[in-house]
Amino acid sequence: MKLQGSKAAAWLLALGMFAFSGAALATNGYFTHGVGTKSKGMAGTGVGSNADMGTIMGASNPALTVFASDDWEAGISIFSPRRSFTATASGNNGAPPTFSIGAGSFDSSSEWFPIPFVAKSWTLANENKISFLFYGRGGMNTDWDNSSISATSGICDPTGQGVVTGPGPFCAGKAGVDLSQAFLTVNYAGKTSDKFAWGIGPVIAIQSFQANGVASFTPFTHTFSDTFDPTTVTALSNNDHDLSVGWGISGGLWAGLTDTVSVGFAYQSKILMGEFDDYADLFAEDGGFDIPSSIKAGISVMATDALRINFDVEQVAYSDIDSVGNPLNNLFTGCFTANPQVAPAADGCLGGPAGAGFGWEDMTAYKLGFEWQTDENNVWRFGFSTGEQPIQSADVVFNILAPGVMEEHFTLGWTRDLASGSQLSLSFMYAPEVKVSGPNVFDFNPFAPTTPPQTIDLKMDQLEFEVAYRF
């Protein structure tokens, strides 16, 4: 969906929303493990809880706004993803028609990112509520600027005369992507009884994206397949930040089954975003990059007067977004400039209607959280979540740009009621290292089939600390 309007006005709004918002490759794919400090302390659980987790919990389930006070909330997290890749030595070393990454282990720089949120709700005369939520969620950021990273191939020579070695993982200099996302949600929520609540509202999203160091893919773009003129490929790499605006809708329900057991359900639609015009030669469908839908369900049990246990399940439909879900193999089966002996057309070329993407599958996360009130002023929280990361081994080489491989998260949280009537909350998350390995599919040589392609390992671990204040 292409949104029309004043891009300059949208940029002014985005500057305010992104003023303190960092971009980083987040935890469940590129969605965060939760929204709101209290929920994050319990591994992102709470969709089925009627505890007061603040207005920001409406980002997870709009119905839960009815249980929150009308105070202002503001918070900021400091998020640290540590990303690296390792390439084994290549037996082909860029011999035509291969593309070989220099052997070694390399770390991405830029490891600390601030991500804010602000939330407020108002109780109406009919006892229903309207709420305003702003938060950052998801995003991708990698920065492969180590001068020792290189790649060797014929496509590294712009003259096309021979096999050369160039800087960066794709022999086009410093490489990486930078995706920032900000969300503005207005929810309307109410109760039909003490045992049932509902909520619904629009979600407005703004994205900012930049890609560097991928100009070597010029021959495999849809634009190049039409013209065979590399000078026409202007929307692939090193174009600074581009802006995309879009909208969707979210809704949720909560039901109290007994005095101690409740359940919740929430859904956020696919957010239809405008295209990234400056990267129309990189993303499928001429720069399309919608935000995937997600669905959540949870149960909450008051085990004792002081202990609440939450169990949630969340699924994110990454495969519905062509630029994210389309496999890299589309280059070899649907882009004749990449594989002229097999590919019949050009739709699978980068930027094409079925353009190659990152090959991410849908991701389902299972989350368990505990909330323990030790006295009238202090609440402690603990949590654990697990899910299978979305990247397939055949797509690792392209996912050097976006290694969203996390699977497990361990969390801790604490809330203190202050004498002033305000409230302070903290949360901490640790995601242990996960490694995904696979072949560099560009390093396969059909003229030397007994020489295996080099192996690429993607690794990541994460830390996050968040503080929030309610007043």
Secondary structure, 3 states (H helix, E strand, C coil): CCCCCCHHHHHHHHHHHCCCCCCCCCCECCECCCCCHHHHCCCCCCCCCCCCCCHHHHHCCHHHHHHCCCCCEEEEEEEEEEEEEEECCCCCCCCCCCEEECCEEEECCCCCEEEEEEEEEEECCCCCEEEEEEEECCCEECCECCCCCEEEEHHHCCCCCCCEEEECCCCCCCEEEEEEEEEEEEEEEEEEECCEEEEEEEEEEEEEEEEECCHHHHHHEHHHHHHCCHHHCCCCCCCCCEEEEEEEEEEEEEEECCCCEEEEEEEECCEEECCCHHHCCCCHHHHCCCECCEEEEEEEEECCCCEEEEEEEEEECHHHCHHHHCCCCHHHHHCCCCCCCCCCCCCCCECCCCCCCCCCCCEEEEEEEEEEEEECCEEEEEEEEEECCCCCHHHCCHHHCCCCCCCEEEEEEEEEECCCCCEEEEEEEEEEEEEEEEECHHHCCCCCCCCCCCEEEEEEEEEEEEEEEEC
